[in-house]
Amino acid sequence: MKTICLRSRLHTANLFAILIAFMSLGTSADTCWAQNAEQAAQTRMVLVRAGHLVDAATGTATPNQDILIERNDRTGRGVIQAIGRNLDVPPGTEVIDLSDHYVTGGLVDAHDHLAITYKEEPESNQYYFTTLMDSTPIRAIQAFSTGFQKLASGFTIVRDLGNNGLYADTALRHAIEQGWVPGPTIINAGIIIGAFGGQFFEIPEREDTVYPEYLNADTDDEIVKAIRRNIHYGAKVVKVCVDCQAYPYTTEQLELFVSEAANAGRKVSGHVQTREGARRAIEAGLWSLDHDNALDEELHAMMAEKGIWRVGTETPKTEWARTSDARWERRLAMLRDAYDQGVKLAFSTDADYFIRGLDRGELTLEFIETWKAAGIPDADILKVMTTNGYEISELENERGPVREGFMADLIAMRGNPLEDIDALYDVDFVMKDGLVFKHDGVVAPMDFFHNGPAYGWRVR
Ligand SMILES: [Zn+2]
């Protein structure tokens, strides 16, 4: 490897470059040696002994299951090799004893914004002011922190749907996927695309404040350009503000969103806040409708028929949530109606604010209270938080389900979440990509940190 590195330098026709190459020979040889060592295959075997393995898709818990995982520290992948009772263990296998735990796949939050946290001070919970006061760099660091907190509560996948400054969400995703830091698998939207003004109410003197929180796209050309721009800068899903202004997108425009996103293999997630906007989004065949205030029985029936995901904002009624009784009752009734009509449901929070005393993961978990209050059975809540989450994230064939050939993203707790969903409040073990992130309730993630893109800079 030393010679290859040296030769590649000597290929440079420029004599000056050759001179520099020889001057820096010592350094480059060291670098090459490091690369060589790093490229050596680095695999090891890990066995998780599960007291019960919970399959949320079928609502079953199988006792005494071993999960054998091959972890590759070069690629960052940890893949489940075998599952069964009393598996033969290769020599040198690390054994993790969770024989008094219920083990299942990681949880999914289908709607959050990791790189924004609005708060009482200094912006009076007006996120418009947050975007003026927090730079993208500080928001990217916040994003790492909020993602880390969610992972500690068992959320191994997050759909991160915009309001992330100038692509702090892409930066977070790259940092996690390249191996710089631990975090959930991120399905990010880049910049939210909207009609003039986005979700802001600007003044003519400051009409440029919309960017970079929103990309204005009013014409067909602008819509296509905005989608391509987002995808170029790392978006995995397209987020459109369907009806945030008095001039909502037409059904035809929303169909253009769908076809242009599909051209790049992406789905469209639509923020809806009016009944007419929701109706158009359903007609156009968006992948998901985000927020539930505008949805009703009739729209639910349309969504169920077309298989469109309902990504509600199931904020619980608690000390910290200012929810009126009327709004709370409607939220529960409509969630229950969507469940009864067989609408595809996601667990989704929009929990992008600071509540003192709760970390972001703990805050996210509290949304379970709404599902309980709506009378959804515990096993179905777990299914929504796992199986449905993998599907809306389009990861269901790759990670999430605990199956052979899938990535080893596991959580564990002492109680059975199929019978008591509150068990999820006590997730005390988290594994991501075959690496232990949390064990015995202690987060000790040093294995996830690297001083370089350990899994490859081209992992994007
Ligand atoms: Zn949101």
Residues whose N, C-alpha, C, O or C-beta is under 5 A from the ligand:
A	BS01	ZN	D350
